[in-house]
Amino acid sequence: MDREWYDKNYLKYKGMRMQARADRNRLRYHLMPPAGWMNDPNGLCQFQGVYHIYFQYTPFLAGWGTKIWGHYTTKDWLHFREEEPFLFPDCAWDRDGAYSGSAFVKDNQVHYFYTGNVKLTDRDYDYIMEGREQNTIHVVSSDGMQAGAKELALSHSDYPQDMTKHVRDPKVFAQGDSYYMLLGARDHKGKGCVLMFRSKDLSHWEYAQRMYAQEDFGYMWECPDLFTVKGQAFLLACPQGVEKKEHCYQNIYQCGYFTAEWDTQAGAYKLGEFQELDKGFDFYAAQTFEDERGRRILLAWMGMPDADYGNEATAGQGWIHALAMPRVLTVEDGRLLQKPLEEMAQLRKNHRHATLKTFGNQKTKDCCFELHLKFCGQADGLALWLREDVKLVYKGGTLALCLGKSGCKREKRTALLQKLESLTVFSDTSSIEIFINGGEATMSTRVYSDSLEQNVWFEDTDAAADVEWYDLDGILVQWKC
């Protein structure tokens, strides 16, 4: 797919866009595709005061297909503009898809690195040990809108020889007088890891080292990201093939982080125990960047690859998937906390203050609300109905998110907590995001109710808590058409 092909098909696409935007399940304050398919956030950056949010995008199909990079911009996280697609798979290095990657700002330019996917079809391949190329491609832009010429930064022959054909998702950062590139990888022994390359000029790269967990942890690590918050380094990754445990690794693939110690001179490193970023159904491919205010902002795909549950309610209307709310990362006791971006508070209206005993039954017309609970002491038990078949239950140190029919085969996710001191719930038309104990843990899910006129209430409980409620407005998006 190249830009000429896209432009020729755009008139057909306009009808699909109108159908998608009329869907009652369209989210009010989350980014979604104009129509078609969205997955990983890519190339996140703030450049000359403008935030750029690129994303994996299949514009003419609400299903898996050849990927380009879609593009939104914003200056305030409340008003967005849909821009022209940024990258197309239009050369031999990326002919089967412009896959995930990152952005690095330097000298009034933005450098983008992404994976070019090439899949051979001349015979049967296993596509693990043979049959594909995953090239690392470099482009430069002076404005974040128009991509320059493509440059092959790394081909598969540049990766270590004991790697499979699965090496992808470059993330570039600076440390000292060098630039470093992380790539998620799978080795010949079926062990997931991160490869690291080094450069002095962002064009010529040499292999530096690799990182593994202390114990075997999955067969493939996608979407790596290494950064520091308040002097503590963290390695984000999405391990695939991790064995499920009772309250951990409940999704088919995981998204989380290791604390990291890394000596750039010696190449020595140590990774701590893996911590999941989200305990819900739909959260993957997280990527972070630092904005001009020094905030470490995280965005993630509100979806899950290869899941056994679906999103037919929106796919039938010509669109599928979304991005999770933007979150700011902070650190407490060596752990990452996720907090909603403070700009989201400007969407609030119709404030209500109550207690658990006086809250009663809150009716909603569109399911768009923000609900805060601050417990007076530690809660021993709680049952909160967020919709007629969506229930949040805390008992015996376990918080459970339980979905009925509206979960579309999503049924239950749990989080084991040492205590429950606070909860914040953000509900949108077809999503729910829950922040636990000030962002110590989160739970995110898509949900598709038959009606958006719902009731929120608490079952009988002995817990004491202050409750704050806000209805929420939506963000504004300026569409191309």
Rosetta blueprint (number, residue, H / E / L):
1 M L
2 D L
3 R H
4 E H
5 W H
6 Y H
7 D H
8 K H
9 N H
10 Y H
11 L H
12 K H
13 Y H
14 K H
15 G H
16 M H
17 R H
18 M H
19 Q H
20 A H
21 R H
22 A L
23 D L
24 R L
25 N L
26 R L
27 L L
28 R L
29 Y L
30 H L
31 L L
32 M L
33 P L
34 P L
35 A L
36 G E
37 W E
38 M E
39 N E
40 D E
41 P E
42 N E
43 G E
44 L E
45 C E
46 Q E
47 F E
48 Q L
49 G L
50 V E
51 Y E
52 H E
53 I E
54 Y E
55 F E
56 Q E
57 Y E
58 T E
59 P L
60 F L
61 L L
62 A L
63 G L
64 W L
65 G L
66 T L
67 K L
68 I E
69 W E
70 G E
71 H E
72 Y E
73 T E
74 T E
75 K L
76 D L
77 W L
78 L L
79 H E
80 F E
81 R E
82 E E
83 E L
84 E L
85 P L
86 F L
87 L E
88 F L
89 P L
90 D L
91 C L
92 A L
93 W L
94 D L
95 R L
96 D L
97 G L
98 A E
99 Y E
100 S E
101 G E
102 S E
103 A E
104 F E
105 V E
106 K E
107 D L
108 N L
109 Q E
110 V E
111 H E
112 Y E
113 F E
114 Y E
115 T E
116 G E
117 N E
118 V E
119 K E
120 L L
121 T L
122 D L
123 R L
124 D L
125 Y L
126 D L
127 Y L
128 I L
129 M L
130 E L
131 G L
132 R E
133 E E
134 Q E
135 N E
136 T E
137 I E
138 H E
139 V E
140 V E
141 S E
142 S L
143 D L
144 G L
145 M L
146 Q L
147 A L
148 G L
149 A L
150 K L
151 E E
152 L E
153 A E
154 L E
155 S L
156 H H
157 S H
158 D H
159 Y L
160 P L
161 Q L
162 D L
163 M E
164 T E
165 K E
166 H E
167 V E
168 R E
169 D E
170 P E
171 K E
172 V E
173 F E
174 A E
175 Q E
176 G L
177 D L
178 S E
179 Y E
180 Y E
181 M E
182 L E
183 L E
184 G E
185 A E
186 R E
187 D E
188 H L
189 K L
190 G L
191 K L
192 G E
193 C E
194 V E
195 L E
196 M E
197 F E
198 R E
199 S E
200 K L
201 D L
202 L L
203 S L
204 H L
205 W E
206 E E
207 Y E
208 A E
209 Q E
210 R E
211 M E
212 Y L
213 A L
214 Q L
215 E L
216 D L
217 F L
218 G L
219 Y L
220 M E
221 W E
222 E E
223 C E
224 P E
225 D E
226 L E
227 F E
228 T E
229 V E
230 K L
231 G L
232 Q E
233 A E
234 F E
235 L E
236 L E
237 A E
238 C E
239 P E
240 Q E
241 G L
242 V L
243 E L
244 K L
245 K L
246 E L
247 H L
248 C L
249 Y L
250 Q L
251 N L
252 I L
253 Y E
254 Q L
255 C L
256 G E
257 Y E
258 F E
259 T E
260 A E
261 E E
262 W E
263 D L
264 T L
265 Q L
266 A L
267 G L
268 A L
269 Y E
270 K E
271 L E
272 G L
273 E L
274 F L
275 Q E
276 E E
277 L L
278 D L
279 K L
280 G L
281 F L
282 D L
283 F L
284 Y E
285 A E
286 A E
287 Q E
288 T E
289 F E
290 E E
291 D L
292 E L
293 R L
294 G L
295 R L
296 R E
297 I E
298 L E
299 L E
300 A E
301 W E
302 M L
303 G L
304 M L
305 P L
306 D L
307 A L
308 D L
309 Y L
310 G L
311 N L
312 E H
313 A H
314 T H
315 A H
316 G L
317 Q L
318 G L
319 W E
320 I E
321 H L
322 A L
323 L E
324 A L
325 M L
326 P L
327 R E
328 V E
329 L E
330 T E
331 V E
332 E E
333 D L
334 G L
335 R E
336 L E
337 L E
338 Q E
339 K E
340 P E
341 L L
342 E H
343 E H
344 M H
345 A H
346 Q H
347 L H
348 R E
349 K E
350 N E
351 H E
352 R E
353 H E
354 A E
355 T E
356 L L
357 K L
358 T L
359 F L
360 G L
361 N E
362 Q E
363 K E
364 T E
365 K L
366 D L
367 C L
368 C L
369 F E
370 E E
371 L E
372 H E
373 L E
374 K E
375 F E
376 C L
377 G L
378 Q L
379 A L
380 D L
381 G E
382 L E
383 A E
384 L E
385 W E
386 L E
387 R E
388 E L
389 D L
390 V E
391 K E
392 L E
393 V E
394 Y E
395 K E
396 G L
397 G L
398 T E
399 L E
400 A E
401 L E
402 C E
403 L E
404 G L
405 K H
406 S H
407 G H
408 C L
409 K L
410 R L
411 E L
412 K E
413 R E
414 T E
415 A E
416 L E
417 L L
418 Q L
419 K L
420 L L
421 E L
422 S E
423 L E
424 T E
425 V E
426 F E
427 S E
428 D E
429 T L
430 S L
431 S E
432 I E
433 E E
434 I E
435 F E
436 I E
437 N L
438 G L
439 G L
440 E L
441 A E
442 T E
443 M E
444 S E
445 T E
446 R E
447 V L
448 Y L
449 S L
450 D L
451 S L
452 L L
453 E L
454 Q E
455 N E
456 V E
457 W E
458 F E
459 E L
460 D L
461 T L
462 D L
463 A L
464 A L
465 A E
466 D E
467 V E
468 E E
469 W E
470 Y E
471 D E
472 L E
473 D L
474 G L
475 I L
476 L E
477 V E
478 Q E
479 W L
480 K L
481 C L
